[in-house]
Amino acid sequence: MGCRRTFGDKDLRLIDPKIKALALAMYAEGIAARKIERLLHVSHNAVLGWVRKKLLAKHFKRQQPKI
């Protein structure tokens, strides 16, 4: 049965950065996450996760303390 872990040089579960960038651009243009899911064959949850991560990065980058 095995431990069902992924080993090797490349993790095949990773999404190409070009696909991520395209999905973020599509979402920014107003296309729904489920539509992006159908068009790019990635999970809508992954798309929403990328959006949240991008927004949090921008938010915390803006809130650096002023010294």
A tleap script that builds the chain and sets N, CA, C and O, in Angstrom:
source leaprc.protein.ff14SB
mol = sequence {
  NMET GLY CYS ARG ARG THR PHE GLY ASP LYS
  ASP LEU ARG LEU ILE ASP PRO LYS ILE LYS
  ALA LEU ALA LEU ALA MET TYR ALA GLU GLY
  ILE ALA ALA ARG LYS ILE GLU ARG LEU LEU
  HIE VAL SER HIE ASN ALA VAL LEU GLY TRP
  VAL ARG LYS LYS LEU LEU ALA LYS HIE PHE
  LYS ARG GLN GLN PRO LYS CILE
}
set mol.1.N position { 0.813 -1.177 0.000 }
set mol.1.CA position { 0.000 0.000 0.000 }
set mol.1.C position { 0.866 1.254 0.000 }
set mol.1.O position { 0.609 2.152 -0.802 }
set mol.2.N position { 1.854 1.358 0.836 }
set mol.2.CA position { 2.759 2.494 0.804 }
set mol.2.C position { 2.253 3.676 1.611 }
set mol.2.O position { 1.119 3.698 2.089 }
set mol.3.N position { 3.120 4.642 1.741 }
set mol.3.CA position { 2.783 5.814 2.547 }
set mol.3.C position { 2.145 6.932 1.717 }
set mol.3.O position { 1.737 7.954 2.271 }
set mol.4.N position { 2.054 6.751 0.401 }
set mol.4.CA position { 1.421 7.703 -0.521 }
set mol.4.C position { 2.100 9.075 -0.518 }
set mol.4.O position { 1.442 10.092 -0.736 }
set mol.5.N position { 3.387 9.106 -0.277 }
set mol.5.CA position { 4.140 10.352 -0.329 }
set mol.5.C position { 4.816 10.476 -1.685 }
set mol.5.O position { 5.066 9.475 -2.356 }
set mol.6.N position { 5.106 11.693 -2.080 }
set mol.6.CA position { 5.708 11.950 -3.378 }
set mol.6.C position { 7.201 12.201 -3.197 }
set mol.6.O position { 7.606 13.100 -2.461 }
set mol.7.N position { 8.005 11.401 -3.871 }
set mol.7.CA position { 9.452 11.555 -3.815 }
set mol.7.C position { 9.992 11.663 -5.230 }
set mol.7.O position { 9.386 11.163 -6.178 }
set mol.8.N position { 11.108 12.304 -5.362 }
set mol.8.CA position { 11.732 12.417 -6.666 }
set mol.8.C position { 12.266 13.808 -6.904 }
set mol.8.O position { 12.228 14.667 -6.023 }
set mol.9.N position { 12.763 14.018 -8.103 }
set mol.9.CA position { 13.359 15.297 -8.448 }
set mol.9.C position { 12.314 16.400 -8.584 }
set mol.9.O position { 12.582 17.550 -8.233 }
set mol.10.N position { 11.138 16.069 -9.083 }
set mol.10.CA position { 10.122 17.079 -9.342 }
set mol.10.C position { 8.788 16.646 -8.748 }
set mol.10.O position { 8.365 15.503 -8.923 }
set mol.11.N position { 8.136 17.552 -8.053 }
set mol.11.CA position { 6.813 17.279 -7.498 }
set mol.11.C position { 5.783 17.595 -8.583 }
set mol.11.O position { 5.611 18.757 -8.953 }
set mol.12.N position { 5.109 16.588 -9.086 }
set mol.12.CA position { 4.176 16.762 -10.196 }
set mol.12.C position { 2.888 17.469 -9.792 }
set mol.12.O position { 2.083 17.828 -10.652 }
set mol.13.N position { 2.683 17.674 -8.475 }
set mol.13.CA position { 1.482 18.361 -8.023 }
set mol.13.C position { 1.606 19.875 -8.146 }
set mol.13.O position { 0.602 20.583 -8.060 }
set mol.14.N position { 2.824 20.384 -8.346 }
set mol.14.CA position { 3.028 21.826 -8.436 }
set mol.14.C position { 2.453 22.376 -9.734 }
set mol.14.O position { 2.516 21.727 -10.778 }
set mol.15.N position { 1.901 23.559 -9.660 }
set mol.15.CA position { 1.319 24.222 -10.825 }
set mol.15.C position { 2.371 25.161 -11.413 }
set mol.15.O position { 3.110 25.820 -10.680 }
set mol.16.N position { 2.427 25.212 -12.720 }
set mol.16.CA position { 3.366 26.073 -13.424 }
set mol.16.C position { 3.128 27.536 -13.029 }
set mol.16.O position { 1.982 27.983 -13.006 }
set mol.17.N position { 4.187 28.283 -12.719 }
set mol.17.CA position { 4.024 29.693 -12.338 }
set mol.17.C position { 3.314 30.528 -13.413 }
set mol.17.O position { 2.643 31.506 -13.084 }
set mol.18.N position { 3.451 30.162 -14.666 }
set mol.18.CA position { 2.754 30.890 -15.732 }
set mol.18.C position { 1.246 30.719 -15.609 }
set mol.18.O position { 0.485 31.657 -15.846 }
set mol.19.N position { 0.818 29.510 -15.236 }
set mol.19.CA position { -0.618 29.240 -15.036 }
set mol.19.C position { -1.129 30.049 -13.841 }
set mol.19.O position { -2.220 30.616 -13.893 }
set mol.20.N position { -0.334 30.102 -12.762 }
set mol.20.CA position { -0.729 30.880 -11.583 }
set mol.20.C position { -0.895 32.353 -11.942 }
set mol.20.O position { -1.881 32.985 -11.563 }
set mol.21.N position { 0.080 32.897 -12.679 }
set mol.21.CA position { 0.023 34.307 -13.063 }
set mol.21.C position { -1.186 34.577 -13.951 }
set mol.21.O position { -1.857 35.597 -13.795 }
set mol.22.N position { -1.466 33.670 -14.877 }
set mol.22.CA position { -2.626 33.819 -15.753 }
set mol.22.C position { -3.920 33.768 -14.948 }
set mol.22.O position { -4.833 34.559 -15.187 }
set mol.23.N position { -4.002 32.842 -13.997 }
set mol.23.CA position { -5.198 32.720 -13.165 }
set mol.23.C position { -5.416 33.985 -12.333 }
set mol.23.O position { -6.548 34.450 -12.198 }
set mol.24.N position { -4.338 34.542 -11.774 }
set mol.24.CA position { -4.453 35.775 -10.991 }
set mol.24.C position { -4.890 36.945 -11.867 }
set mol.24.O position { -5.697 37.775 -11.448 }
set mol.25.N position { -4.355 37.007 -13.078 }
set mol.25.CA position { -4.747 38.083 -13.994 }
set mol.25.C position { -6.217 37.948 -14.384 }
set mol.25.O position { -6.939 38.943 -14.459 }
set mol.26.N position { -6.655 36.720 -14.631 }
set mol.26.CA position { -8.056 36.486 -14.994 }
set mol.26.C position { -8.975 36.865 -13.839 }
set mol.26.O position { -10.024 37.473 -14.050 }
set mol.27.N position { -8.581 36.507 -12.614 }
set mol.27.CA position { -9.388 36.833 -11.447 }
set mol.27.C position { -9.465 38.343 -11.259 }
set mol.27.O position { -10.516 38.875 -10.902 }
set mol.28.N position { -8.354 39.029 -11.499 }
set mol.28.CA position { -8.320 40.490 -11.374 }
set mol.28.C position { -9.217 41.159 -12.417 }
set mol.28.O position { -9.728 42.255 -12.187 }
set mol.29.N position { -9.408 40.502 -13.556 }
set mol.29.CA position { -10.287 41.030 -14.608 }
set mol.29.C position { -11.760 40.758 -14.330 }
set mol.29.O position { -12.631 41.233 -15.060 }
set mol.30.N position { -12.042 39.992 -13.272 }
set mol.30.CA position { -13.422 39.755 -12.889 }
set mol.30.C position { -13.974 38.392 -13.254 }
set mol.30.O position { -15.172 38.150 -13.105 }
set mol.31.N position { -13.122 37.499 -13.729 }
set mol.31.CA position { -13.581 36.154 -14.071 }
set mol.31.C position { -13.684 35.339 -12.787 }
set mol.31.O position { -12.784 35.378 -11.949 }
set mol.32.N position { -14.769 34.611 -12.636 }
set mol.32.CA position { -15.026 33.835 -11.427 }
set mol.32.C position { -14.029 32.683 -11.289 }
set mol.32.O position { -13.525 32.157 -12.281 }
set mol.33.N position { -13.756 32.305 -10.041 }
set mol.33.CA position { -12.785 31.244 -9.759 }
set mol.33.C position { -13.196 29.918 -10.390 }
set mol.33.O position { -12.341 29.182 -10.883 }
set mol.34.N position { -14.485 29.602 -10.384 }
set mol.34.CA position { -14.934 28.336 -10.983 }
set mol.34.C position { -14.795 28.342 -12.504 }
set mol.34.O position { -14.548 27.300 -13.110 }
set mol.35.N position { -14.952 29.503 -13.116 }
set mol.35.CA position { -14.748 29.616 -14.565 }
set mol.35.C position { -13.263 29.416 -14.890 }
set mol.35.O position { -12.916 28.744 -15.861 }
set mol.36.N position { -12.392 30.008 -14.064 }
set mol.36.CA position { -10.953 29.822 -14.234 }
set mol.36.C position { -10.602 28.348 -14.066 }
set mol.36.O position { -9.763 27.811 -14.790 }
set mol.37.N position { -11.255 27.704 -13.104 }
set mol.37.CA position { -11.050 26.273 -12.878 }
set mol.37.C position { -11.333 25.483 -14.149 }
set mol.37.O position { -10.556 24.609 -14.531 }
set mol.38.N position { -12.434 25.791 -14.793 }
set mol.38.CA position { -12.815 25.067 -16.013 }
set mol.38.C position { -11.874 25.379 -17.174 }
set mol.38.O position { -11.549 24.491 -17.962 }
set mol.39.N position { -11.440 26.622 -17.283 }
set mol.39.CA position { -10.595 27.021 -18.407 }
set mol.39.C position { -9.152 26.536 -18.280 }
set mol.39.O position { -8.553 26.100 -19.263 }
set mol.40.N position { -8.599 26.610 -17.077 }
set mol.40.CA position { -7.183 26.285 -16.885 }
set mol.40.C position { -6.940 24.908 -16.268 }
set mol.40.O position { -5.795 24.478 -16.135 }
set mol.41.N position { -8.016 24.221 -15.894 }
set mol.41.CA position { -7.923 22.876 -15.301 }
set mol.41.C position { -7.129 22.879 -13.997 }
set mol.41.O position { -6.293 22.006 -13.765 }
set mol.42.N position { -7.404 23.874 -13.150 }
set mol.42.CA position { -6.857 23.916 -11.796 }
set mol.42.C position { -8.027 24.081 -10.831 }
set mol.42.O position { -9.093 24.557 -11.221 }
set mol.43.N position { -7.834 23.699 -9.606 }
set mol.43.CA position { -8.890 23.783 -8.606 }
set mol.43.C position { -9.256 25.234 -8.309 }
set mol.43.O position { -8.383 26.098 -8.223 }
set mol.44.N position { -10.560 25.493 -8.152 }
set mol.44.CA position { -10.978 26.852 -7.789 }
set mol.44.C position { -10.462 27.223 -6.398 }
set mol.44.O position { -10.214 28.394 -6.112 }
set mol.45.N position { -10.303 26.213 -5.537 }
set mol.45.CA position { -9.732 26.476 -4.213 }
set mol.45.C position { -8.278 26.919 -4.316 }
set mol.45.O position { -7.825 27.764 -3.544 }
set mol.46.N position { -7.552 26.351 -5.264 }
set mol.46.CA position { -6.169 26.782 -5.485 }
set mol.46.C position { -6.140 28.229 -5.958 }
set mol.46.O position { -5.319 29.020 -5.494 }
set mol.47.N position { -7.026 28.573 -6.871 }
set mol.47.CA position { -7.091 29.946 -7.387 }
set mol.47.C position { -7.374 30.915 -6.248 }
set mol.47.O position { -6.700 31.937 -6.121 }
set mol.48.N position { -8.358 30.605 -5.426 }
set mol.48.CA position { -8.709 31.488 -4.315 }
set mol.48.C position { -7.575 31.571 -3.288 }
set mol.48.O position { -7.357 32.624 -2.688 }
set mol.49.N position { -6.863 30.475 -3.089 }
set mol.49.CA position { -5.705 30.481 -2.199 }
set mol.49.C position { -4.607 31.391 -2.711 }
set mol.49.O position { -3.996 32.125 -1.934 }
set mol.50.N position { -4.346 31.352 -4.021 }
set mol.50.CA position { -3.330 32.225 -4.619 }
set mol.50.C position { -3.730 33.686 -4.466 }
set mol.50.O position { -2.892 34.544 -4.187 }
set mol.51.N position { -5.032 33.964 -4.651 }
set mol.51.CA position { -5.520 35.344 -4.528 }
set mol.51.C position { -5.335 35.832 -3.091 }
set mol.51.O position { -4.839 36.935 -2.865 }
set mol.52.N position { -5.735 35.009 -2.125 }
set mol.52.CA position { -5.589 35.392 -0.716 }
set mol.52.C position { -4.124 35.637 -0.366 }
set mol.52.O position { -3.796 36.612 0.310 }
set mol.53.N position { -3.246 34.751 -0.827 }
set mol.53.CA position { -1.828 34.880 -0.544 }
set mol.53.C position { -1.271 36.173 -1.135 }
set mol.53.O position { -0.477 36.861 -0.493 }
set mol.54.N position { -1.682 36.498 -2.346 }
set mol.54.CA position { -1.223 37.717 -3.016 }
set mol.54.C position { -1.729 38.959 -2.269 }
set mol.54.O position { -0.983 39.920 -2.075 }
set mol.55.N position { -2.998 38.931 -1.855 }
set mol.55.CA position { -3.570 40.074 -1.139 }
set mol.55.C position { -2.914 40.271 0.215 }
set mol.55.O position { -2.649 41.406 0.613 }
set mol.56.N position { -2.646 39.178 0.933 }
set mol.56.CA position { -1.989 39.290 2.234 }
set mol.56.C position { -0.579 39.832 2.082 }
set mol.56.O position { -0.133 40.638 2.898 }
set mol.57.N position { 0.122 39.401 1.053 }
set mol.57.CA position { 1.483 39.886 0.825 }
set mol.57.C position { 1.468 41.393 0.571 }
set mol.57.O position { 2.315 42.120 1.090 }
set mol.58.N position { 0.512 41.859 -0.222 }
set mol.58.CA position { 0.409 43.295 -0.490 }
set mol.58.C position { 0.038 44.058 0.775 }
set mol.58.O position { 0.571 45.138 1.031 }
set mol.59.N position { -0.877 43.498 1.566 }
set mol.59.CA position { -1.343 44.157 2.780 }
set mol.59.C position { -0.203 44.334 3.779 }
set mol.59.O position { -0.018 45.420 4.328 }
set mol.60.N position { 0.561 43.269 4.014 }
set mol.60.CA position { 1.637 43.347 4.994 }
set mol.60.C position { 2.813 44.153 4.471 }
set mol.60.O position { 3.544 44.747 5.263 }
set mol.61.N position { 3.012 44.189 3.184 }
set mol.61.CA position { 4.075 44.989 2.609 }
set mol.61.C position { 3.786 46.482 2.836 }
set mol.61.O position { 4.704 47.263 3.082 }
set mol.62.N position { 2.521 46.865 2.753 }
set mol.62.CA position { 2.112 48.247 2.943 }
set mol.62.C position { 2.203 48.680 4.396 }
set mol.62.O position { 2.416 49.861 4.669 }
set mol.63.N position { 2.046 47.747 5.343 }
set mol.63.CA position { 1.963 48.100 6.765 }
set mol.63.C position { 3.302 47.977 7.491 }
set mol.63.O position { 3.328 47.575 8.654 }
set mol.64.N position { 4.384 48.305 6.851 }
set mol.64.CA position { 5.674 48.276 7.528 }
set mol.64.C position { 5.747 49.456 8.497 }
set mol.64.O position { 5.305 50.556 8.163 }
set mol.65.N position { 6.296 49.239 9.684 }
set mol.65.CA position { 6.357 50.339 10.666 }
set mol.65.C position { 7.306 51.451 10.202 }
set mol.65.O position { 8.354 51.196 9.609 }
set mol.66.N position { 6.901 52.681 10.492 }
set mol.66.CA position { 7.730 53.832 10.130 }
set mol.66.C position { 8.615 54.202 11.315 }
set mol.66.O position { 8.136 54.412 12.430 }
set mol.67.N position { 9.877 54.274 11.054 }
set mol.67.CA position { 10.836 54.571 12.138 }
set mol.67.C position { 11.471 55.918 11.896 }
set mol.67.O position { 12.306 56.358 12.687 }
savepdb mol mol.pdb
quit
